[in-house]
Amino acid sequence: MSQDSTAAPESVRKLSGRRRREVVAVLLFSGGPIFESSIPLSVFGIDRQDAGVPRYRLLVCGGEDGPLRTTGGLELTAPYGLEAISRAGTVVVPAWRSITSPPPPEALDALRRAHEEGARIVGLCTGAFVLAAAGLLDGRPATTHWMYAPTLAKRYPSVHVDPRELFVDDGDVLTSAGTAAGIDLCLHIVRTDHGAEAAGALARRLVVPPRRSGGQERYLDRSLPEEIGSDPLAEVVAWALEHLHEQFDVETLAARAYMSRRTFDRRFRSLTGSAPLQWLITQRVLQAQRLLETSDYSVDEVAGRCGFRSPVALRGHFRRQLGSSPAAYRSAYRARRPQGDPMPPGVMESVVPAQSSPHTRRTAPSGTPGHGPGHGHGPGHASGPGPLPDHSKPGSDMYATGPGRPSLPGQRSAP
């Protein structure tokens, strides 16, 4: 599910007379991935009026001097420069080459001017880092690829980063998650401008769903951001992952870190972008998900081996995060597995008994989704159905996930 604004914020400005809403400027930089860069070019740059899709005028603008080098060593020459952005009513930044380097000041100035003159500013995937560097996301909700969300939240603390969402529409500033979510957001823009019928016609041409439900949770990786590796909290986090089969709460983690609960919450959130309670519950649900996939333990046994106080607690959190009961999830998973497909190797060795020694080493079961740091990311790269660490925005401890995304009230007791 995406965050769609039902009413434009008061900060939305009237479009300047020299700008036209049907003119879309796409801002490209050297080093950007070609797939992400091509998404707005395909959506807004091809005439599909024969299919009932109103036409946009596309301006491909170089955000810096060319030629622009992209994926595979290809070199591109943009037909327009930054000056052409002054005519656009929508400006799209489809990607940025590095989440650790600052974008060119001239490009940031052009984005600020466009926003001040009422243009709609869109950041796809890592393009959100460019919008954040321009100050356009300050005090606003935003999203990006789940893998980069903690870095975005840490580097720009005034941005309310929500890595659960496929895209976030905050009126005149919009952001999306990874590759496929960029298509979702572009379709949303067409739907906003011209209605559901036009967006549906475009989706049929692209052979994609007109509107996807759910969020990024099913694609999240178990790993924590690289920044936490050298932090003292890394040891506490590692201990928590090794002892998920035990019943402990956030107070236990805070004590192990020699911090008060309040200080621990603040430090944990600043490092990961996630509230520690939500992170812990998500890890327990993930472990339950793996055991349901790879073992014959009953649901009650799975609950005990994942640190839940009762099977009822497991069922509640599991349904809220995945949209189904543990039993239904196991049945559906096994129905999808090819006939006679053997249990992944090492599965039984990876299962930690409910009362095992705290020094027992646990390895992740085979089949855990893996993701590299490159730009080839998105739903198509998830090798298994598993949500990983959720990252909550300030002021909230719990989030709903999965199809239908029912609301999940805040909880501060142990899972």
C-alpha positions as CSV (number, residue, x, y, z in Angstrom):
1,M,0.0,0.0,0.0
2,S,1.2,3.5,-0.7
3,Q,0.6,6.7,1.1
4,D,-1.7,8.7,-1.1
5,S,-2.5,12.3,-0.1
6,T,-6.2,12.8,0.0
7,A,-5.8,16.6,0.0
8,A,-2.9,18.7,-1.1
9,P,-0.8,20.1,1.7
10,E,-1.0,23.8,2.3
11,S,2.6,24.0,1.2
12,V,1.7,23.1,-2.4
13,R,2.3,26.2,-4.5
14,K,0.4,27.3,-7.6
15,L,2.2,26.3,-10.8
16,S,4.1,29.1,-12.4
17,G,2.7,30.5,-15.7
18,R,5.8,29.4,-17.7
19,R,5.5,25.8,-16.5
20,R,3.1,23.3,-18.0
21,R,1.7,20.3,-16.1
22,E,2.0,18.0,-19.1
23,V,5.7,18.7,-19.5
24,V,7.8,16.2,-17.6
25,A,11.5,16.8,-17.1
26,V,13.6,13.7,-16.2
27,L,16.9,14.6,-14.6
28,L,19.8,12.2,-15.4
29,F,23.2,11.9,-13.8
30,S,26.4,10.1,-14.8
31,G,26.7,6.8,-13.0
32,G,22.9,6.2,-12.7
33,P,21.5,2.8,-13.5
34,I,20.0,2.6,-16.9
35,F,16.9,0.5,-15.8
36,E,15.7,2.9,-13.2
37,S,16.5,5.9,-15.5
38,S,14.5,4.4,-18.3
39,I,11.3,4.0,-16.3
40,P,10.0,7.6,-16.5
41,L,11.3,7.8,-20.1
42,S,9.0,4.8,-21.0
43,V,6.0,6.0,-19.1
44,F,6.0,9.7,-20.1
45,G,8.0,9.7,-23.3
46,I,6.1,7.3,-25.6
47,D,2.9,8.4,-27.4
48,R,0.2,6.0,-26.5
49,Q,-2.8,8.1,-27.3
50,D,-4.2,5.2,-29.5
51,A,-4.6,3.3,-26.2
52,G,-6.4,6.1,-24.5
53,V,-3.3,7.4,-22.6
54,P,-3.1,11.2,-22.7
55,R,0.3,12.4,-24.0
56,Y,3.0,14.0,-22.0
57,R,5.9,16.0,-23.3
58,L,9.2,14.6,-22.1
59,L,12.4,16.6,-21.6
60,V,15.4,14.5,-20.8
61,C,17.8,16.8,-18.9
62,G,21.4,16.3,-18.0
63,G,22.0,17.1,-14.3
64,E,25.7,17.6,-15.1
65,D,28.1,17.9,-18.1
66,G,27.9,14.9,-20.4
67,P,28.3,12.4,-21.8
68,L,26.6,10.5,-19.0
69,R,28.1,7.1,-18.3
70,T,25.5,4.5,-17.2
71,T,25.2,0.7,-16.7
72,G,27.5,-1.4,-18.7
73,G,29.7,1.5,-19.7
74,L,27.1,3.0,-22.0
75,E,27.4,6.7,-22.6
76,L,24.3,8.9,-23.0
77,T,23.9,12.5,-24.2
78,A,20.9,14.3,-22.8
79,P,19.2,16.6,-25.4
80,Y,18.5,19.3,-22.7
81,G,20.4,20.8,-19.8
82,L,19.2,22.1,-16.4
83,E,17.7,25.2,-18.1
84,A,14.9,23.1,-19.6
85,I,13.6,22.2,-16.1
86,S,12.1,25.7,-16.0
87,R,9.3,24.6,-18.4
88,A,8.3,21.4,-16.5
89,G,5.4,21.0,-14.3
90,T,6.8,17.6,-13.1
91,V,10.4,16.9,-12.5
92,V,11.6,13.3,-12.0
93,V,14.9,12.2,-10.5
94,P,15.0,8.5,-11.3
95,A,18.2,7.6,-9.5
96,W,21.4,8.9,-8.0
97,R,24.8,7.3,-8.5
98,S,25.9,7.2,-4.9
99,I,24.1,7.5,-1.6
100,T,27.3,8.7,0.0
101,S,28.2,11.6,-2.4
102,P,26.5,14.9,-2.7
103,P,24.6,15.8,-5.9
104,P,25.8,18.8,-8.0
105,P,24.8,22.1,-6.4
106,E,23.5,23.4,-9.7
107,A,21.0,20.5,-10.0
108,L,19.9,21.1,-6.4
109,D,19.3,24.8,-7.1
110,A,17.2,23.8,-10.2
111,L,15.1,21.5,-8.2
112,R,14.5,24.1,-5.5
113,R,13.4,26.7,-8.1
114,A,11.1,24.2,-9.7
115,H,9.5,23.4,-6.4
116,E,9.1,27.0,-5.4
117,E,7.3,27.6,-8.8
118,G,4.8,24.9,-8.1
119,A,6.3,22.0,-10.0
120,R,5.7,18.4,-8.8
121,I,9.0,16.9,-7.7
122,V,9.5,13.1,-7.9
123,G,12.3,10.9,-6.6
124,L,12.4,7.3,-7.7
125,C,14.5,4.9,-5.5
126,T,17.9,6.6,-4.7
127,G,16.6,9.7,-6.4
128,A,15.1,10.5,-2.9
129,F,18.7,11.3,-1.8
130,V,18.8,14.1,-4.3
131,L,15.5,15.5,-3.1
132,A,16.7,15.2,0.5
133,A,19.9,17.0,-0.4
134,A,17.9,19.8,-1.9
135,G,15.9,20.1,1.4
136,L,12.7,19.2,-0.3
137,L,12.0,16.3,2.0
138,D,12.5,18.2,5.3
139,G,9.6,17.4,7.6
140,R,7.9,15.2,5.1
141,P,7.2,11.5,4.8
142,A,9.3,9.7,2.2
143,T,10.5,6.3,1.1
144,T,13.3,4.8,-0.9
145,H,14.6,1.3,-1.5
146,W,14.5,-0.6,1.8
147,M,18.2,-1.2,1.7
148,Y,19.0,2.5,1.7
149,A,16.3,3.7,4.0
150,P,18.4,3.6,7.2
151,T,21.1,5.6,5.5
152,L,18.6,8.2,4.3
153,A,17.0,8.4,7.8
154,K,20.4,8.8,9.4
155,R,21.8,11.3,7.0
156,Y,18.7,13.4,6.9
157,P,17.1,13.1,10.3
158,S,14.4,15.7,9.5
159,V,12.9,13.4,6.8
160,H,10.3,10.9,8.0
161,V,11.6,7.9,6.2
162,D,9.1,5.0,5.9
163,P,10.7,2.0,4.2
164,R,7.5,0.0,4.3
165,E,5.9,1.9,1.4
166,L,6.1,1.3,-2.3
167,F,5.7,5.0,-2.8
168,V,4.7,8.1,-0.9
169,D,2.6,10.9,-2.3
170,D,2.9,14.0,-0.2
171,G,1.2,16.3,-2.7
172,D,3.9,18.2,-4.5
173,V,6.8,15.9,-3.5
174,L,6.6,12.1,-4.2
175,T,9.1,9.3,-3.6
176,S,9.2,5.6,-4.4
177,A,11.0,2.4,-3.4
178,G,13.2,0.3,-5.7
179,T,13.0,-0.4,-9.4
180,A,9.4,-1.8,-9.8
181,A,8.0,0.7,-7.3
182,G,9.2,3.4,-9.7
183,I,6.7,2.0,-12.2
184,D,4.0,2.0,-9.5
185,L,4.6,5.7,-8.7
186,C,4.7,6.7,-12.4
187,L,1.3,4.9,-12.9
188,H,0.0,6.7,-9.8
189,I,1.0,10.1,-11.4
190,V,-0.9,9.2,-14.6
191,R,-3.9,8.1,-12.4
192,T,-3.8,11.4,-10.5
193,D,-3.6,13.4,-13.7
194,H,-5.9,11.5,-16.0
195,G,-7.9,9.0,-14.0
196,A,-8.0,5.3,-13.4
197,E,-9.0,4.4,-16.9
198,A,-5.9,6.0,-18.5
199,A,-3.6,4.5,-15.8
200,G,-5.2,1.1,-16.4
201,A,-4.6,1.4,-20.2
202,L,-1.0,2.3,-19.6
203,A,-0.5,-0.6,-17.2
204,R,-1.9,-3.0,-19.8
205,R,0.6,-1.7,-22.4
206,L,3.4,-2.2,-19.9
207,V,2.0,-5.6,-18.8
208,V,2.1,-4.6,-15.1
209,P,-0.6,-4.5,-12.4
210,P,-2.4,-1.1,-12.5
211,R,-2.1,-0.9,-8.7
212,R,-0.1,-3.2,-6.4
213,S,-1.1,-3.8,-2.8
214,G,1.2,-4.4,0.1
215,G,4.6,-2.8,0.7
216,Q,8.3,-3.5,0.7
217,E,8.3,-5.8,3.7
218,R,8.2,-9.0,1.7
219,Y,11.4,-8.1,0.0
220,L,13.4,-6.9,3.1
221,D,16.7,-8.5,3.9
222,R,17.6,-9.7,7.4
223,S,20.8,-7.7,7.5
224,L,21.2,-4.5,9.4
225,P,22.7,-1.4,7.8
226,E,26.5,-1.4,7.4
227,E,26.8,1.7,9.7
228,I,25.9,-0.4,12.7
229,G,28.9,-2.7,12.3
230,S,31.4,-0.6,14.2
231,D,28.9,0.7,16.8
232,P,28.7,-0.7,20.3
233,L,25.1,-1.7,19.8
234,A,26.2,-4.2,17.1
235,E,27.1,-6.7,19.9
236,V,23.6,-6.3,21.5
237,V,21.9,-6.7,18.1
238,A,24.0,-9.8,17.4
239,W,23.0,-11.3,20.8
240,A,19.4,-10.6,20.1
241,L,19.5,-12.5,16.8
242,E,21.3,-15.4,18.4
243,H,18.7,-15.6,21.2
244,L,15.4,-15.1,19.4
245,H,14.3,-18.5,20.8
246,E,14.4,-17.0,24.3
247,Q,11.8,-14.7,25.8
248,F,13.3,-11.3,26.4
249,D,12.1,-7.7,25.8
250,V,13.6,-4.4,24.8
251,E,14.4,-3.6,28.5
252,T,16.7,-6.7,28.4
253,L,18.5,-5.3,25.3
254,A,18.9,-1.9,26.9
255,A,20.4,-3.4,30.0
256,R,22.9,-5.4,28.0
257,A,23.9,-2.1,26.3
258,Y,24.2,-0.4,29.8
259,M,21.6,2.2,28.7
260,S,18.3,3.4,29.9
261,R,15.3,2.3,27.8
262,R,14.8,5.8,26.5
263,T,18.5,6.2,25.5
264,F,18.6,2.8,24.0
265,D,15.4,3.5,21.9
266,R,17.0,6.7,20.7
267,R,20.3,5.2,19.8
268,F,18.8,2.2,18.1
269,R,16.4,4.3,16.0
270,S,19.2,6.7,15.0
271,L,21.3,3.7,13.8
272,T,18.7,1.6,12.1
273,G,15.7,3.9,11.4
274,S,13.6,1.4,13.3
275,A,12.0,1.2,16.8
276,P,13.7,-1.6,18.7
277,L,10.4,-3.3,19.7
278,Q,9.2,-3.4,16.1
279,W,12.5,-4.7,14.9
280,L,12.5,-7.5,17.5
281,I,8.9,-8.5,16.6
282,T,9.8,-8.5,12.9
283,Q,12.8,-10.7,13.6
284,R,10.7,-13.2,15.6
285,V,8.0,-13.4,12.8
286,L,10.8,-13.9,10.2
287,Q,12.2,-16.8,12.3
288,A,8.7,-18.3,12.6
289,Q,8.3,-17.9,8.8
290,R,11.5,-19.8,8.2
291,L,10.6,-22.6,10.6
292,L,7.1,-22.9,9.0
293,E,8.8,-23.3,5.7
294,T,11.6,-25.7,6.7
295,S,10.4,-27.8,9.6
296,D,7.4,-29.9,10.7
297,Y,7.1,-28.2,14.1
298,S,3.5,-27.4,15.1
299,V,2.5,-23.8,15.3
300,D,2.7,-24.0,19.1
301,E,6.2,-25.3,18.9
302,V,7.2,-22.6,16.4
303,A,5.9,-20.0,18.8
304,G,8.1,-21.3,21.6
305,R,11.2,-21.5,19.4
306,C,10.8,-17.9,18.3
307,G,10.4,-16.4,21.7
308,F,6.7,-15.6,21.6
309,R,5.0,-15.9,25.0
310,S,2.1,-17.9,23.5
311,P,0.9,-19.2,20.1
312,V,-1.8,-16.5,20.3
313,A,0.9,-13.8,20.2
314,L,2.6,-15.5,17.2
315,R,-0.7,-15.8,15.3
316,G,-1.5,-12.1,15.9
317,H,1.8,-10.7,14.9
318,F,2.1,-13.2,12.0
319,R,-1.2,-12.2,10.6
320,R,-0.6,-8.5,10.9
321,Q,2.8,-8.7,9.1
322,L,2.0,-11.3,6.5
323,G,-1.8,-11.2,6.1
324,S,-2.4,-14.9,6.9
325,S,-2.3,-17.3,9.8
326,P,0.9,-19.4,10.3
327,A,-1.0,-22.6,9.3
328,A,-2.3,-21.0,6.1
329,Y,1.1,-19.7,5.3
330,R,2.8,-23.1,5.7
331,S,0.1,-24.7,3.5
332,A,0.5,-22.1,0.8
333,Y,4.3,-22.3,0.9
334,R,4.3,-26.1,0.6
335,A,1.7,-26.0,-2.2
336,R,4.1,-23.7,-4.2
337,R,7.1,-26.0,-3.6
338,P,7.7,-28.4,-6.5
339,Q,6.6,-32.0,-5.9
340,G,9.3,-34.0,-4.2
341,D,11.5,-30.9,-3.6
342,P,13.7,-32.0,-0.7
343,M,14.1,-30.0,2.4
344,P,17.0,-27.5,2.0
345,P,20.3,-28.8,3.3
346,G,21.3,-27.8,6.8
347,V,17.7,-27.0,7.9
348,M,17.6,-29.3,10.9
349,E,21.0,-28.1,12.0
350,S,19.8,-24.5,11.9
351,V,16.8,-25.1,14.2
352,V,17.5,-23.9,17.7
353,P,15.7,-25.8,20.5
354,A,13.5,-23.7,22.7
355,Q,15.7,-24.2,25.7
356,S,19.1,-24.6,24.0
357,S,22.3,-23.2,25.4
358,P,22.8,-19.5,24.9
359,H,26.1,-20.4,23.2
360,T,24.4,-22.5,20.5
361,R,25.3,-21.1,17.1
362,R,22.5,-20.7,14.7
363,T,22.9,-20.4,10.9
364,A,20.2,-19.0,8.6
365,P,18.2,-21.7,6.8
366,S,18.9,-22.1,3.1
367,G,16.7,-20.1,0.8
368,T,17.0,-16.8,2.7
369,P,16.6,-14.0,0.2
370,G,19.8,-12.2,-0.6
371,H,20.4,-8.8,-2.0
372,G,23.6,-7.1,-3.2
373,P,24.3,-3.4,-2.9
374,G,23.9,-2.7,-6.6
375,H,21.0,-1.0,-8.3
376,G,19.4,-4.1,-9.8
377,H,16.9,-4.4,-7.0
378,G,13.2,-4.7,-6.7
379,P,10.5,-7.3,-6.2
380,G,11.9,-9.5,-8.9
381,H,15.0,-10.0,-6.8
382,A,13.3,-11.5,-3.8
383,S,14.1,-15.2,-3.8
384,G,11.8,-16.0,-1.0
385,P,8.8,-14.6,0.8
386,G,10.1,-13.0,3.9
387,P,9.8,-9.5,5.6
388,L,12.9,-8.3,7.4
389,P,13.7,-5.5,9.7
390,D,11.0,-2.9,9.5
391,H,12.1,0.7,9.9
392,S,9.5,2.9,11.6
393,K,9.2,6.6,11.4
394,P,9.4,8.8,14.5
395,G,6.6,8.5,17.0
396,S,5.5,5.0,16.1
397,D,6.6,1.6,17.4
398,M,4.4,-0.7,15.3
399,Y,3.5,-1.1,11.7
400,A,1.1,-3.2,9.7
401,T,2.4,-5.2,6.8
402,G,1.4,-7.6,4.2
403,P,-1.7,-7.7,1.9
404,G,-4.4,-5.4,3.1
405,R,-2.1,-3.8,5.7
406,P,-4.4,-3.7,8.7
407,S,-3.5,-1.1,11.3
408,L,-1.4,-2.3,14.1
409,P,-1.6,-0.3,17.4
410,G,1.5,0.7,19.3
411,Q,2.7,-1.8,21.9
412,R,5.5,-1.4,24.4
413,S,5.3,-4.7,26.2
414,A,7.5,-7.7,25.3
415,P,6.4,-9.7,22.2
